[in-house]
Amino acid sequence: MNILLLGSGGREHAFAYKIRQSERVSKLFIAPGNAGTAQLGENVVLNPTDLSAVYEFCKREKIDLLIPGNEDPLVAGLVDYIEKMSTIDGLSMLVAGPNQWCAQLEGSKDFAKSFMARHGIPTAKYQSFDATNLTEAYTFLETLTPPYVLKADGLAAGKGVIITDSLQEAKDTLSDMTQQGKFGKAGELVVIEEFLKGIELSVFAVSDGKTWQMLASAKDYKRIGNGDTGLNTGGMGAISPVPFADEVFMKKVVDRIVEPTFSGLRMEGQPYKGFLFIGLMNVGGDPMVIEYNVRMGDPETEAIFPRLNSSLLELLESMAAGKLNEYQVLLDPLTAATLFLVSEGYPGDIKKGKEIRLPEHIGSAMEDQWVFHAGTIMKDNRLVTNGGRVIAVTSLGDSIQSALNRSNALASSIEFEGKYQRNDIGLDLLAKS
């Protein structure tokens, strides 16, 4: 089987690692990939959002399965385009992701909120505004109790959410987003919603358009600083599973959110095919939706996939081919702790090209620990940094503390100039367990 995986982060390295466990893989291409994925397949220079270029590559290399790692190509309509061109050319190719209409669940916060309202899915109350109705937006802000939550409607690389205790700052930020171009086109429409007080988590499900299964729970940490302080990042670490996501809580998630979401999509004539990542807030024991994402998360994937004991390739195939009823998700009951090592200055300005020194034992005899590359590249036969989030390390343990201890020890053995990591990942879960 020939496979093309789109993306370049730690998530895609985790995908490549799990896919390579199958003996059925003939060729694995990763576009554009990183230094880690290059050890598992062939990195290719290809822009994932250049739909025609992706299709021509698939056609030329006789790709059997296409896997979009992140949201950008999905929101751009990759699945629809590939299916249309494949039909014209008489090709048989599976695509593991949702169509463009469904991808609006992530591509537009306003679309997602409207969908939830139509189907009675619990979420924070909200209204959407643009530059034409700022006066009404200011009035709505004044009806809310701080903190104030402002979200860019479109994709903003996970950084389009502003939370502030200051009403004036909220108004100024709204003006910056809608009139001054902060977040670009993504911020031309802004969703303002009430602040939900609780503890966040994410749940992941898979669907083939007809049936669905739960995958796993995880909690990621977005802020750059300890104690959830500082700027938002792409994610500084993750824990899976989440201890408070017990049977009682998860039944509420399934009954009130997951099932109504998939049935609502079918009802609207848009059956969902792919991974669905639901960001939740546990508000006094009741789950409420913060956001939808139409792919696996990063760094949650680096925590979940090491726990996946069933074949990822078979999952992707059955999901894309409408045969999910023939597959069973099997998860290791152990806890996974993922820590991200990032470049100095992230998520602001960073310097690339810093040499990375990995201990000799990495890559061999590591059955329950993993090093996933993200912002890495080989240059002049040296492994160097090539982005803000550089490397994710994951370890399994029989408790959160055990997994954290092992991941921290592994992280300390990896060196590069300006290396930074949070040292409080998962500690909030320990305090509540």
N, C-alpha and C positions, 0 to 999 in steps of 0.2 A: 504494500500500500504506500502510495506517495502522498505526503502531507505537507501543507504550507501553513505555518503558524505566523500570524502577524503581530509584531510588537517587539519591544527591546528591553523590558524591565525584569525585575525579579519574578514577577508573575509568569512571564513567558519562559524564564529559565525553569521554573517549577513545572509548567506545562510540558516543556521539552523533556525534562527528567522523567516524569511519569509516563509520557508517551513512549519513550525509548525502552521502557520495561517490557513492551510487547514485542514478540518475535515477528509479528506481522508487518512491522515497519520496514519498507524497502528504502525510501529516501525521506528525510526530514529536512525541510527548508525553513529557515526563520528569517523574517524580513522586518526590520534590519538586524535584529538580534544584538548580542553583546559577547564579551569574551567567554562567558560561561556557556551560552547556547552553542558557540562555535565548537565546543568539545563534544556536543551531542548530535550535531547536524551541520548543514551548510548555511552560513549566513549569506543573505543576498541583499544587494542594494535595490530596495523597492519601497516606494512610499505607500503605506497601507491605505491612504485615502485617495490615491490615484486609481480609481476603480477599473479603468480600461487597462492600465498597466498590470494590475493584479490579475485580471482575467486573462490577458495574453500570456502571462507567466504560467498560470494554471493550465492553459491550453497547451502551451509548448512543453511543459514538464509532465503532462498527463497526471495532474493532481487529482486524487480521489477524495480527499477531505481537506477543506479549508477552515481554519480556526482563527477568527478575529479575537485577539487578546484583549484589546481595549475598546472603548466606546466610539471613538471617532469614526472609523469606517462603517460601523453599524448605523450611526446617526446619519452618515452621508449616503446611506442606501446601498451598501455593498451587497447584502443578501439579495435584494430585489434585482440588482444589476446582474449579478452572477447567474441567478436563476433564469432571467430573461435571455441572456446571451447563450447560456448552456442549451436552452430549449431551441434557439435559432440554429445553433451549430450541431445539435444532436448529441451533446456530451452528457455524461452521467457523473455528476460531482455533488458531494454532500457539503453543506455549509452549516457549521455549528454555531448558529446565532439567530436572533430575531430579525424580522423585517423592519423596514424604516418606520412604518407606522407605530409598531410596538416600541421601537427604540426611542420614540418621543417621551416615553416614561422617564428616561434619563436626560434626553436632549432638551426638554423643556419642563422646568419646575411647574409652570402654570398649567401645562397639559396634564402632568401627573396629579396635581391637586384637583383639577376638574374631574379627572377619572375617578379619584378616590371619593369625591363628593357624590358622583353619580351612583357609585356602588356601595355607599355606606361604610367605607373603610376608615377606621379611626385615624385621625391626623390632627395637627394643630389648626385652629381657625386661621384664615388668611385672606388677603386681598392682593391683587396685582396692579402695578402702576407703571406708567412710563412718563416721558418728559411732558406729555400733554395734560396730565392731571396731577401735578405735584402738590397743589393745594389740598386736594382730597387725600393724597397720601400723607401729608403732614397731619391732617385731621385724624386719619386712622391711627397713626403712630401715637397721637395724644390719648387715644382710648385704651392703649395697651399699657400693661405694667412692665417695667424694665425687668430683665434685659430685653433689648429690641433685636429682632432677627431679620436681616435683609439677605435675600438670596438672588444672585444673578440668574435670570431665567435659563440661559443657555449654558453650554459647556465652558468651564473655566478652570480646567485641570485640577479640580478638587479644591480650589482656593477662592471660589466665588461666594462664600458665605461670610457675612460680617455680623458679629454679635457685640453689642455695646450696651453699657448701663446708662449712657448719656443720651437724652432725647435730642439735644442739639447735634451731637455727633452723628446720630442716626439720620437726622434731616440732612446734614452736610454730606454724609456718605451717599444718601439717596440721590442728591443732586450730582455728586461726582460720578455716580454710576450712569445716570440717565442723560446727563447733559455734558459731562466732561470726558466721557469715554472710558472711565475706569472699567476694566474687564472687557473693553471693546464691544463688539456686537452682542456678546453674551449678556451684557448688563443693560441693554437698551430697555428691556422689560424687567422689572424687579418684583419678586414675591416678598411681601412683608407678612410675617406670621407671628403668632404668640409664642413665647418661650415655653418649652416643656421642661419641667424640672424632674429629673430622674437620672438613671444611668443608661448609657447607650450600649447597644450591641447590634450585631448584624446577623441575619439568617440568610442561608443560601438554599435555593431550590433549583431543580432542573425539570424541564418540561419538553415534551415532543409535539406539543400542539393538541394532544388528546389526553394524555395522562401526565402526572407529575410525581416527583418524589422530593422529600427533604434531603439536603446534602449535609449541612453542618451549621453550627453557630460559631461565632467568633466575636472578639472585641478588638478594635484597632484604636490607635492613639494618634490623633492628627496634629496636635500642637508640638512645636519644636522643643519646648522647655518642660522640665520636670513640673509635676503638679498641674499639667495641662495649661501651661502659660505660653505666651508668645504667639507667633504667627502660625497659621495653618500650614501643614505640609501635605505631601502625598501619603504620609503615614510613617510613623516612627517605630511601630512594632505591633504585635497582635498576639492574642491568646485564644486557643481553641481546644476544647469547647468552653462555653461560658458557664460557670458553676450555677448561677441562679436561673439559667434557662432549663429548668427541670421539666418533668413531664406535665405538670399542671400549667406552667407558664407557656410551654410550647403548644399545648392544646389550644390555648387562647390565640396564639399566633396563627396556628393553622385554621381554626374556625373563623376568626374575625378578619384575617388579613390574607393569608396565602391562598386558600380556596376561593374567597370572593374575588381576588385579583385574577387568577387564571380563568375562573368561570365568567367574570366580567369581560375579559378579553375575547373569550369565545363568543359570548353574547353579542359583542359588537362586531363580530365577523373577522376578528384578528387573532386567531389562535397563536399562542406564544410558543416559540421553539428556541430553547437555549437555556443559559444560566440566568437566574433572576436573583439579584442581591438586594435585600430589603434592609435598609437602615432603620432601626427601631429605637424608641425610648421606652424603657420600663418605668412607667409612671404609677407608683404605688401598687405594683403587681399586674398592671394592665399594659399591654403593648400598644404603642401608637407609632404610626409610620412617620419617619423624618424624610426619607427619600427612597426612590427606586434607583437601581443601577442595572443595566441590561447585560452584564458580564460578570466575571469573577472579580473580586477586589484585590487590591495590592496595598498592604502586605498580607491580607487575610489568606490569599491563595497559598502563600509560603508557609502558613500555619496549618491550613486544612489538607492540602494534598499529601504531606507526609503522613497524615492519619488515614488516607484513603487506601484500604486494603484490596479493593476491587479494581479492575482494569480501567484506567482513564480512557484509553482508546476505545474500549467497548462502550463506555458511557457516552462519549462524543458521537460515536457511530449510531447508537440506538436513539440518542436524542435527535440527531439530524435526520434519521431515516423513519421516524415515527414508530419506533419499536422499543420504547422505554419500558414497556410492560415485561420485556424479556430480560431486563437488567435489575440487579439488586445492589444498592449502595451499601458497602461494608466499610465501617470506620473502626480504627483502633481506639479503644476506650482511653488510652493514655492522653495526657495533656501535652499540647505543643506550645512552645513559647518562641516567638520570632522577634528578633531585635534588629533594627536597621542601623548600619554605620553610614554616616553622611559626611559630606564635605563641609569644611569650615565656611561659614557664611550662609549656608542653606537655611531657609528657602529664598534668600536674597542672592547677591552676587557671589559667585564661587570661582575658584581657579581650578582648571582641569589639568590633567597630565601628571598628577602626583603618583609616584610609584607605589604599588601595593605589594606588601610582603605577606605571603601566606605561609603558614607552617607546613612542613613537608608531609605531615600525615593527612592533610586535607585532600579528599578525593579518594582515599583508600581506607579500608577497614572502618568506615563510618556508617554503621548500619542504622543508627537512630539519631544522627546529627547531619545537618545539611548546610552548605554554603551556597546561597543563590546570588548570582551576579545581577546587578541592575545597571548602574552607571559605570561600566568598565569597558576597556578596549585594549587590544594588544597593539603596542607601538614600539617599533625597533626591538622586537622580541622581549618587550617588557610589559607586564600587566600594569596599567595606569588607570587613574580615575577619569571618568568621562561624563560626569553628571553630579547632581546634588545628592541623590540617594545612591550609594555606591554598592553596598553589599548587605544582604539580609542573612542572618544566621538563625537556624531553627534547631531546637532540641526537643526530644520527647522525655517525659518524666511521669512518675506516678502521682505527681501533684504539681500545682502551679509553681511552688517554690523550688521543687526539684528541677523542673524544666528550665526555670529562670537561672538557677545556679549553673547549670550546664551550658546554657546559651551565653551567659556572661563570661564564663571561662573560655569558651570558644571565641567570642568576640575580642577578648583581651589578647588573643594570640595573633590577631590580624592587625597589621600596622600600615598606616599611610599618613603623610603629613596633614595635620588639621583634622584628623578623625574625631568625630563627635557622635555620641549616642545618649539617649535618655537612660537613666538608671532606675526609673520607677515604673517601668512597664509591668502591668499586672498586679502591682501592689494594692491598688484600690479593690481588686477582686479578692485578694487575701483578707483585707480588712472586713469585707462583707460576708466572708465564708465561715 
